[in-house]
Amino acid sequence: MATLKITQIKSRIGATAKQCANLDALGLHRINHTVTHSDSAIILGMVERVKHLVTVEVVEEKAAKKAVKAEAPAVEAEVAEAPAKKPAAKKVTKTKKEE
């Protein structure tokens, strides 16, 4: 899955309420503000509604994978440090018929 680099290039003044809501959902707050999102149907739908206000660039897969690999050891270290939880013992109750 590719990563998209989305930049707001025009003002939201004069845009409809739905377009402003889409810009907010994308995380764009001002002109020349840039955010990155994964390439999903939801993000592409939001970009389609405000395509006249933004530019979209596809970030190369290799660069995105390097960023993920750099974060992966930190996550693995957190998982290794977390203590293992014991499963809770089941409580056995007798019904009146069993007694």
Secondary structure as GFF3:
##gff-version 3
##sequence-region A 1 99
A	DSSP	beta_strand	3	8	.	.	.	ID=ss1
A	DSSP	alpha_helix	17	26	.	.	.	ID=ss2
A	DSSP	beta_strand	34	38	.	.	.	ID=ss3
A	DSSP	alpha_helix	41	49	.	.	.	ID=ss4
A	DSSP	beta_strand	54	59	.	.	.	ID=ss5
A	DSSP	alpha_helix	61	81	.	.	.	ID=ss6
###
